[in-house]
Amino acid sequence: MMNIRCENICKSFTVGKRNVVQVLDGCTANFDSGCITVIAGASGSGKTTLLNILALQTTYDSGSVHYGDREVGGMSERERGELRRRAVGYLPQELGLIPILTARENIRLPRLIDGRADESESILHQKPDRLQIRDFIDKFPHELSGGQRQRAAIERALVLDPDIFIADEPTSQLDRDNISRLLELFTELKERGKTVILATHDERVISCADRLYHMTDGVISD
């Protein structure tokens, strides 16, 4: 299992030709294995940018991010890509399902990329249907409701059984029953020693946090 530690992370973006926007301003936080860590904050506060950094999807301007005892900034792009594929399951807010693939094909894609094509079908059949996706697993994303797409994307993020699960607003399109199932899944991941990192506005998700951070204008606090 793996802990993540970030120290004094800063990240800015250039908007237009001259306007520099500081999105993260000295963020320091710990994300431990066997722990559900929730980041709460208003839209535009920097939560998504921080998650993208923690999920190794984007780089940072200064500071440091440690995966265990390894500092991410010192890795090559290939090393970061291998670590991301092996260790991280990431649910972005936009979900990222590939439109020309069915839900089943989207879910099995990480296994194909990881060279486990021979296992992918059996894994899908053997896994418990935690989020009740079997009824729509052979439909394309445009045929699914928002909640169904979100559940398929969650299953895809978890199909390699990663040590780290990171999710951006994971309940935004789910009804009450599916939110309850998802909270049970978060607890299961935690009990198995996974590192669970969630950004949310949802008070039901916040209530399950072992550690709660608040993000305001690019600054994180307890």
MIFIPA-817843 format. One record per residue (C-alpha): x, y, z negated. Coordinates in pm, whole numbers, plus 50000, padded with zeros to 5 digits. Layout:
<nodes>
+-------+-------+-------+
:    c1 :    c2 :    c3 :
+-------+-------+-------+
:     X :     Y :     Z :
...
+-------+-------+-------+
</nodes>
This chain:
<nodes>
+-------+-------+-------+
:    c1 :    c2 :    c3 :
+-------+-------+-------+
: 50000 : 50000 : 50000 :
: 50114 : 50355 : 50051 :
: 50098 : 50689 : 49871 :
: 50113 : 51018 : 50062 :
: 50260 : 51336 : 49920 :
: 50260 : 51676 : 50090 :
: 50455 : 51973 : 49958 :
: 50420 : 52338 : 50060 :
: 50269 : 52258 : 50399 :
: 50224 : 52559 : 50625 :
: 50062 : 52557 : 50968 :
: 49968 : 52842 : 51200 :
: 49822 : 52865 : 51549 :
: 49861 : 53134 : 51812 :
: 49529 : 53260 : 51945 :
: 49561 : 53453 : 52269 :
: 49900 : 53608 : 52337 :
: 49984 : 53766 : 52002 :
: 49732 : 53679 : 51733 :
: 49884 : 53427 : 51488 :
: 49634 : 53259 : 51253 :
: 49769 : 53104 : 50933 :
: 49556 : 52791 : 50881 :
: 49749 : 52624 : 50596 :
: 49945 : 52826 : 50344 :
: 50168 : 52622 : 50112 :
: 49949 : 52315 : 50054 :
: 50076 : 52069 : 49794 :
: 49877 : 51755 : 49709 :
: 49909 : 51384 : 49626 :
: 49704 : 51105 : 49782 :
: 49749 : 50777 : 49596 :
: 49674 : 50419 : 49690 :
: 49376 : 50269 : 49507 :
: 49224 : 50615 : 49484 :
: 48948 : 50805 : 49666 :
: 49070 : 51162 : 49719 :
: 48816 : 51416 : 49842 :
: 48893 : 51757 : 49991 :
: 48597 : 51993 : 49966 :
: 48569 : 52336 : 50121 :
: 48378 : 52556 : 50360 :
: 48403 : 52520 : 50736 :
: 48716 : 52695 : 50861 :
: 48902 : 52655 : 50531 :
: 49174 : 52432 : 50682 :
: 49048 : 52084 : 50588 :
: 49056 : 51942 : 50941 :
: 49405 : 52075 : 51010 :
: 49534 : 51918 : 50690 :
: 49371 : 51584 : 50777 :
: 49526 : 51593 : 51124 :
: 49867 : 51639 : 50963 :
: 49811 : 51364 : 50707 :
: 49692 : 51130 : 50986 :
: 50009 : 51206 : 51188 :
: 49803 : 51359 : 51468 :
: 49979 : 51695 : 51458 :
: 50298 : 51848 : 51317 :
: 50341 : 52122 : 51058 :
: 50552 : 52438 : 51061 :
: 50721 : 52397 : 50724 :
: 50707 : 52192 : 50405 :
: 50719 : 51812 : 50389 :
: 50493 : 51508 : 50412 :
: 50608 : 51180 : 50260 :
: 50459 : 50842 : 50345 :
: 50593 : 50646 : 50051 :
: 50962 : 50736 : 50046 :
: 50976 : 50836 : 50415 :
: 50960 : 51200 : 50517 :
: 50745 : 51231 : 50828 :
: 50916 : 51541 : 50963 :
: 51242 : 51351 : 51009 :
: 51083 : 51079 : 51223 :
: 51092 : 51064 : 51600 :
: 50762 : 51083 : 51788 :
: 50791 : 50710 : 51856 :
: 50839 : 50635 : 51486 :
: 50542 : 50852 : 51393 :
: 50331 : 50681 : 51657 :
: 50420 : 50335 : 51528 :
: 50349 : 50436 : 51169 :
: 50018 : 50594 : 51272 :
: 49909 : 50283 : 51462 :
: 50017 : 50043 : 51190 :
: 49913 : 50225 : 50873 :
: 49640 : 50483 : 50946 :
: 49272 : 50453 : 51027 :
: 49142 : 50799 : 51119 :
: 48784 : 50916 : 51170 :
: 48794 : 51262 : 51330 :
: 48492 : 51487 : 51308 :
: 48434 : 51461 : 51685 :
: 48455 : 51076 : 51655 :
: 48651 : 51028 : 51979 :
: 48461 : 50731 : 52121 :
: 48551 : 50661 : 52484 :
: 48232 : 50713 : 52689 :
: 48298 : 50441 : 52950 :
: 48345 : 50174 : 52682 :
: 48072 : 50003 : 52480 :
: 48073 : 50022 : 52103 :
: 48227 : 49674 : 52096 :
: 48502 : 49775 : 52338 :
: 48572 : 50095 : 52145 :
: 48601 : 49900 : 51820 :
: 48833 : 49635 : 51963 :
: 49055 : 49888 : 52145 :
: 49304 : 49940 : 51857 :
: 49361 : 49562 : 51843 :
: 49429 : 49551 : 52217 :
: 49676 : 49840 : 52189 :
: 49843 : 49663 : 51896 :
: 49885 : 49344 : 52101 :
: 49617 : 49142 : 51922 :
: 49383 : 49086 : 52217 :
: 49354 : 48715 : 52142 :
: 49212 : 48793 : 51797 :
: 48985 : 49084 : 51878 :
: 48663 : 48900 : 51959 :
: 48686 : 48660 : 51666 :
: 48755 : 48945 : 51427 :
: 48441 : 49127 : 51540 :
: 48230 : 48816 : 51484 :
: 48384 : 48717 : 51152 :
: 48376 : 49055 : 50979 :
: 48076 : 49132 : 50762 :
: 47844 : 49378 : 50933 :
: 47903 : 49640 : 50666 :
: 47750 : 49929 : 50857 :
: 47493 : 49727 : 51054 :
: 47634 : 49781 : 51401 :
: 47554 : 49445 : 51561 :
: 47219 : 49561 : 51696 :
: 47388 : 49821 : 51919 :
: 47740 : 49687 : 51961 :
: 47706 : 49633 : 52337 :
: 47563 : 49977 : 52412 :
: 47757 : 50274 : 52545 :
: 47808 : 50588 : 52331 :
: 47554 : 50791 : 52532 :
: 47290 : 50528 : 52448 :
: 47348 : 50563 : 52073 :
: 47219 : 50805 : 51813 :
: 47465 : 51030 : 51634 :
: 47459 : 50807 : 51329 :
: 47521 : 50493 : 51535 :
: 47818 : 50658 : 51707 :
: 47957 : 50759 : 51369 :
: 47924 : 50407 : 51231 :
: 48094 : 50258 : 51538 :
: 48380 : 50508 : 51503 :
: 48423 : 50415 : 51135 :
: 48445 : 50046 : 51226 :
: 48704 : 50128 : 51493 :
: 48911 : 50321 : 51239 :
: 48910 : 50018 : 51008 :
: 48949 : 49733 : 51257 :
: 49325 : 49696 : 51193 :
: 49269 : 49697 : 50814 :
: 49496 : 50001 : 50764 :
: 49654 : 50092 : 50432 :
: 49527 : 50449 : 50473 :
: 49177 : 50559 : 50573 :
: 49126 : 50928 : 50651 :
: 48784 : 51065 : 50745 :
: 48658 : 51412 : 50837 :
: 48292 : 51460 : 50734 :
: 48220 : 51084 : 50749 :
: 47852 : 51115 : 50648 :
: 47754 : 51412 : 50866 :
: 47522 : 51210 : 51094 :
: 47414 : 50929 : 50863 :
: 47080 : 50873 : 50691 :
: 47049 : 50802 : 50320 :
: 47066 : 50422 : 50348 :
: 47377 : 50427 : 50564 :
: 47543 : 50683 : 50337 :
: 47488 : 50440 : 50048 :
: 47648 : 50158 : 50250 :
: 47940 : 50381 : 50339 :
: 48000 : 50483 : 49978 :
: 48007 : 50114 : 49887 :
: 48265 : 50063 : 50162 :
: 48481 : 50345 : 50023 :
: 48471 : 50179 : 49683 :
: 48566 : 49844 : 49837 :
: 48865 : 50002 : 50013 :
: 48975 : 50168 : 49690 :
: 48947 : 49841 : 49496 :
: 49166 : 49674 : 49758 :
: 49435 : 49933 : 49693 :
: 49381 : 50144 : 50005 :
: 49452 : 50516 : 50019 :
: 49118 : 50685 : 50097 :
: 49118 : 51054 : 50196 :
: 48789 : 51227 : 50278 :
: 48700 : 51584 : 50375 :
: 48335 : 51663 : 50316 :
: 48055 : 51902 : 50223 :
: 47842 : 51610 : 50101 :
: 47786 : 51610 : 49725 :
: 47723 : 51233 : 49733 :
: 48074 : 51176 : 49870 :
: 48222 : 51429 : 49628 :
: 48064 : 51238 : 49339 :
: 48263 : 50924 : 49426 :
: 48600 : 51102 : 49414 :
: 48874 : 50991 : 49178 :
: 49060 : 51310 : 49264 :
: 48898 : 51626 : 49400 :
: 49078 : 51910 : 49576 :
: 48922 : 52235 : 49691 :
: 49037 : 52411 : 50008 :
: 48995 : 52788 : 50045 :
: 49152 : 52993 : 50326 :
: 49429 : 52739 : 50384 :
: 49516 : 52694 : 50016 :
: 49444 : 52370 : 49829 :
: 49378 : 52355 : 49455 :
: 49252 : 52109 : 49193 :
+-------+-------+-------+
</nodes>
